Amino acid sequence: MDFWQRYRAIDARDTRFDGQFYTAVRTTGIYCRPSCPTRTPKAENVTFYETSAAAHDAGYRACKRCLPEAVPGTPAWNLRSDIAGRAMRLINDGVINRDGVEGLASRLGYSSRQLNRILSHELGAGPLSLARASRAQTARTLLVSTQMKLADVAFAAGFSSVRQFNETIGEVFDMTPTALRGTARHHRTPAATTALTLNLPYREPFDPGVFDFLAVRSIPGIEAGTATSYARTLRLPHADARFSVKYDAGAPGRPLILTIGAVDLRDLPSLLSRVRRLLDLDADPVAIDSALETDPRLAPAVKTFPGMRMPGALDPQELLVRAMIGQQITIAAARTALTQLSACGSGSLVPADGLHRLFPTAAQIADAGFSLLRGPQRRIDSVRAAAAAMAAGDLDFGYGDDLASLQSKLLPLPGVGPWTLGYVAMRVLGAPDVFLANDAAVRNGILALDGDRQAAGRQPRQLTPDFTEVGPWRSYATMHLWRAAAMHSRRTPKRQALPAIAAS
């Protein structure tokens, strides 16, 4: 977007752009979200910034009226596969808090000086400033959503001291932490529980079908899901954790409520980032749906299910194992196999809400877990080899990769082909333009949608079989096709049903 496109967005107070850029006003020294309800500033007084960190570095403080730190993140970090996008995914996952700038730079293959120069040029702020802004955002969320002690908020957000926490909150928000907590719209009465409850911001519309996707693939004892909720255990860098998310479509604002039952406070920023990635909460659904509905094959589905989300991955290594086991078999068969495999998993969490173990580590699968798998020996050997490589550190991939680096790491593995690579790219990287042409469920979904169009008497037009017309959003087209295939298989008599749906 150029200057005038952004200016028209703030003049219209368009909420779609909240979190995608920030508006700084020289005459007030304040930066706002695009939808800020205050009077539109004169164009000559406005500067637009890609990140709130850039606005901080330029000397601006956050608006107390629109609270620009309380918005969903930018979808650009999944769209962009350059160094800036990869760095932001890792910063949001807490890499700088754990490993410092040097650790972030080494993961990206650059020196810290080179990385600082690249990010300063691309985003207007260096890695430390970007991490500082991320900490401030996490701290604001905890202050207004919980009754945590201020010292606990400071360390949970990633600050190294309470003094640093107080100074940053004062500089960014021009308020003390106590005053910022007082801005909460809904004050909760402290309950006799150690659980944390937070509201997760997102852009409307939101299709809760992502919960169905996770529920049918959930592994008993590790995950539990319904049409509007999802809960699970997982390992984080410092300790094991447990959380649940619930979507309340009947409540004002249709909130997504995250309840964290167990977590090491040092892992809290990472957990929040991964849950947001899991539910694709930083997506721009209006832009995505606008592109998808131009394809007549997808238009009815988009109209029926606006705001489709693409589920992410809480653990990249786990996702690879699940993809390798699930390829070329049905979802039910994959779930059975993964349930058997999960018997070798263990963790330190006290059982609660039916969740009593964790997904096995790569080392546990390589050492003994592979023996629990059934099926072709070639597949079992491939899973064991991949697990052994991950356990030994020879296979290291994650949120900081791009499609090219992921391909170079995964395709040489036995048992990993284009489908596995594409599926992992969709869910780990959030790659928006992956189309799994050879996936059985995708083919079934195309047949189902074509059948619906013919039944409605709509004449087909010449369209590409790989949906290039809707790029760069073909991953979301894939999600619609999977849903269409699943719905068709449920309403079609068994003898007339489409071929078995692959465990995508």
N, C-alpha and C positions, 0 to 999 in steps of 0.2 A: 504494500500500500504506500502511495506517495503522501506528501503532507496534506494535500487538500482532501484526499479520500478519508484520511484519519480525522481531519477537522470536521468534515461532514458527519462522521460517526459520532463525535463528541457533541456536535450541535443537535443531533437526533437523540442523544443519550441512549445509544444502542447497546443493550446489555450483552449482545453477542461478542463484543470486542473486549469485554472485561478480562483482564489478565493477559491479553495479547499485545498490548502496548500501554504506556503510561503517559499522562499529560502533565507536564510541568509548566507552571505559570510564573514568569519572572517577577511580576509585580507583587505577588503574595509569598513567594518562596515555598509554595506547596505543590505536591504532585497528587493527581487523582486518577481514579479509574475512568474509562470513557463514559460511563453512564452516570457520573456524578450529577446530582440534581441542582447544583449551584448554577448561577448564570454563566453562559458560555463566554469564556475570555476572548479578548480580541486576538486575532490571528498573529499579530506582530509580537504578542507577549508569550506565545506558546512554543514550547519545545517538546517533541515527542521522544520517548526513550523506549528501547526494546525491553528493558528490565527495570524493576524497581531499584536494583542495586546501582544502576547507572544514574538514576535520579538521586539516590543517596549521595553518591560520589560527587555529583554536581552541586551539592549543598541544599537540596530540597528535602522537606519533611512530608510525611504522609498526611493526607487530608483527614481531619477528625470526623467529617460528615459522611464521606462515602467509604472510608476504610479500605483503601486499595489493596491491602494485604489480605483481605478476606474473600478473595475471588479464586475461581479455579485457575490452575496453571495454564501456561500457553501450550496449545497443541503443536507448536512448531518443533518442540523437542523430539517428537516422534516423526514429524515430516522431514526434519533436517537430519541428514546422515553425515554432515560435515563435523569437524572437530568441535565446533560450538555446541551443536546438538548433542553429540556424544558426551561432552563434558558436563552439560547440564543434567543429563540423565544420571550421571554418576554423582554429581554434587547433591542432587535431590535425594539420592540413596544414602547420603552421609559419608561418602568416601573421604572428603577433606577432614571431617570430624575425626575419622578413625586413622587415616594415613597421612594427612597433611597434603599440601600442594605437591610435594615431591611424589607422593604415592599416586595422586591423580594424574600427574604428568607421565609417570612411568607406565601406567595402564594405557595411556593414549599414544605412547611411543614418542613423546616430545620431552625436551628439557623444560624445567619450570619457567625459565625466561621466555622460551618460545611460546609456551602455552599462555603465559600472561600477556604477551604481545598480541597473540591471535584473538583471545577473548576480549581484550580491551578494544581492539579494532572492530570486532564483529558485534559485541554486545554492549560496549561502552563501560565495562567494568572488568576487573581482573578476577581470578578465581577466589581470592580471599573475600572480596567484596560481595561476590555472588553467594558464597557460603554464608556470609554474615546476613545477607538479606533473607536467605532461606531459614536461618535460625530465628530471625525476628518474626517471620511469618509463623513458624511453628510455635514460638513463645506466645504470640497474640492468640492463636487458636487455643492453647492451653489455658491462658489467663481468662478468656471470656467463656470457656466451655466447661471448666473444671474448678474444683475447690483445692487443687494442689497447692502446697506451700510454695512461696515464691522461690525459695532456694531449689526446690525440686523442679520447678518449671525451668529455672536457669540451666540446670545440668541436663534435663531431659531434652531441651531445645538444642543442646550442643555447645553452650558457652562454657569456657574453662573456669570462670569465676563468677560470683554474684555481682562483683563490681563491674565486670565487663558486660554482664546482662543489663544492669541498671543503666549504664552509659549508653548502650546500643538502643535500648527502648526509648530513652530520653531523646537521643539524636534522631531516631527514625520517626517516632510518633509524637514527639514534643509533649510527652506525658510520662509520669512515673508508672511503674508496673501496676501499682494499686489503682491509680486513676484509670489506666487502660482496662483493668478488670471491671471497673465500674461502668464501662460503656456497654456491657453485655445486655442484650435486649431481654433475655430470659434468665433470671437468676434461679439456679437450682438449689434446693435445700440439700445440704450434705447428707448423704445416706450412709448407713453403716456397712460400707463395702469398700474394697480396695480397687474395684473396677473403675476404669476411666470411660466416660461417655462423651463422644464428640459428634458434631454435625459435619458432614463432608460436603463442601460446596461443589456444584456441578452446573453445567449449562443445560437449559431446557432445549428441546424435550429430552426425556430420559425413558428409554424402553427397558423395563425390568427383565426382558428376555435373557439378559446376561446371567441372571440368577438361575434360570432354567438350564442354561448351558452348563453351569458349574454343578448344579444339583445332580443331573443325570450322570455326571462323570465322577461324583464324589466317592471317596474311598472310606468305608465304614471305620470308625475309630479315629480317623484323621480329619475327615471333613463331614459336614452335614449341611444339606441345602434344601430350600423350598422355592416356590415361585417368587418369593419376595425376600428371601434371607439366605445368608451363607455364613458358615462358621468353620474354623479349622485351627489346627496347630501348625507351627512351623519353627524352623531354626533361624535365628538371626545371629549376627556376628558375635554378640556377647552372651546370649542366653536363648533358651527356648521361649516361645510366646504363644498366646492363644487369643483369638479375637472373634467377633461376630459382627456382621453388617445386616441391617434391616431397612427395607424401603417401605415407607408408610405413605401410600398414595392418597389416603383419606385425610391426612393431617394438613394443616395450612403450610404451604410451601413445599409439600411432598418431600419431607426430609429423608436423607440417607443417614442413618444413625450408626456410628461405629462404637462398639463396646469392646474394650480391651480388658480381658480377664487376667492376663499375666504378661509382663514384659519387663525387661531390664530397661530402666529409663534412658540409658545411653543408646538403646536401639529404637527409641520411639520415633525419631525423624525417619529412619529407614522403614519402619513399619507403616507409617502414614504414607510415605511415598509409594511403597509396594501395593498397599491396598488401593490407592488411587489408580495405579497402573493396572491392577487386576480388573477394576471396574471401568477403566477407560474414562475417568471422570474429567480429564482435561481436554477431551475431544470437542470439536466444534460441530455439533450435530446438524445445525442448519446448513452449513456449507456442504457437509457430506451428503445430506439428503437432497439438497438442490442439484447436486451432480448426478446422484443415482436415479432420481426420478426422470431424468432426460432419456433414460433407456426404457422403452415401453415394456420390456420384459420384467423390469424391477419396479416400475412406477406404482402398480397396485399394492405391492408388498410394502414399499416405503410409505405410502399413504396410510396403510393399516397399522404399521409398526414404526412410527417416526422415532428418531433418536436411537437407532440400533447402536450398541456398543460392541467393541471387539475385546474380549477378555484377555488380560495380560497374564504374566507369570510371576508368582511369588518367589520362585527359586529356579534360576535357569538350568541348573544341573538336573533337578527333579523333572522339569518340563521335557528335557531331552530324553530321559529314560521313559517317561510316559508316552512320548511320541513314537519312540522306537518299538515299544510293546504294542501300541495301539494301531500302528499302521496296518492296513489291509485286513483288519478284522472289525467286527461290529463293536459298537460302544459297550454293549453288555458284556461281550467276551473280554474286552480290554479291562473293564472294571473288575471282572472276576480275577483276571491274571494279576492286576495291580493289588487287589485285596490279598491274594496269596503272598505276593512279594512283600507287602507291608508287615507281614508277621515278623520279619527280621529287624524292623525299626524299633527304636527305643528313644527315650528322652527323659528329662528331669521334671516334667510337669506332673502335678497332682491331677489325676483323672477328674473331669468335670463335664457335665452336659453331654455325656456319651462319647467324649473325645478323650482317648486314653493313650495314644501313642503318636509318634511322628513318622513321616515318610523316611524310609531308610536312607542313610548317607551313601555316597558313591562307594566308600570303602566297605560298608556293610554289604552292599549288593555284590561287589567284586569278591569279597571273602566267602560269603555263604548264601546271600540272597538269591543268586542266580539259580541255585539248586531247587528253589521253590517254584520256578517258572515251568510251564508246560508248553508244548508245541514244538515246532521245527527246531532241531538242534542248532541250525545255522543262526536263527534269530536269537536264541539263548546265548550263543557264543558272542554274537555282536553286542548284545546288551552288556555282557560281562566285560568285554574288551573296552567298551566306551566308559563303563564305570571305573575300571582299573586305571584308564588314562586320566580321568578326572580326579581320582583319589591320589594319584601320583603327582598331579600338577602338570602333566604333559598336555592336558586339554583344558584350557582356561578361556572361557567366553562368558559374556554377560551383557549388561545394559550398555556398556561403553563400546560395544562393537557396532560396525555397520554391516550392510549386507555382504560386501565383498570380503571383509575379514571373517565373517561368520562362515561364508562359503569355503574359504581356504582352510578353516579349522575343522569343519564338519564333514564335507564331502569325501575326504580321504578315508573316513571311518567305514569299516565294513558294516553293511546294513543301513547306511544313511544315503538316501537318494534325494532327488529334487523335491519330492513331497515333504520329507522330513525337514529339509532345510527351509522350505517355505513356511511350514507350520511353526517351526521354532522362531523364524524371523517375525512372523505375525505376533506371536505371543510374548516373546522375550524383548524384541526391539520395538514392538508396536508399529512395525513396518506397514504403512497404509495401502500399498499398491501390490500386494501379493495375490495372485490368482492360481488356485490349485486345480488346474485343468483336468488332471488325471484322477482326482478324488471321486470316489463312487458317489458320495453324497452330493457333491457339486453337480455331477451329471444328472443325478436323480432330481435335484432341485430345478435344473433347467427344464427337464421333461415336465415336472409338475407345473411350473409357471407357464410353459407353452400350452399345456393342457387347459389351464385356467383361461388363457387368452382365447384359445379356440372355442371353448365353451361359451365365452362371452361374445363371440362373433367378431373379434377384432382380427383384422388381417395382419399377418406378420410382415415386417419389412426386412430388408437385407441388413443384418447386423453381424459384427465380428463374434466368433465363438468364444473368444477370451475376454470379452467385455472391455476392450481397450477404450471404448467411448466414455467410460466413467472414471478413467484414471484421473488423479492418482488415488482413487478410493476403492480399488478392486478388492481389498481385504474385507471391506464392509459389504460389498456385493457378495463375496463368499459367505459371509455370515447370513445374509438374507437367503441365499440358496440352500444352506444347511437347514435353516428353519423351515423353508418350503418343503424340503425333502422329508423332514421329520413329521410335519403336519400331514403331508400326503400319506405317509406310511401308517399314521394313526387312524385316518378316516377311510382307508381303502381296505376292502376284504383281503385277507391274507393271500389267497390264491391269485389275486389280481395286483398285488402290491408290486412296487418297484423293487429292483435288486437291493440286497442288504446294504444298509448304510454303513460306510466305513467309520471307524472309531476316530473321527476327527475331533 
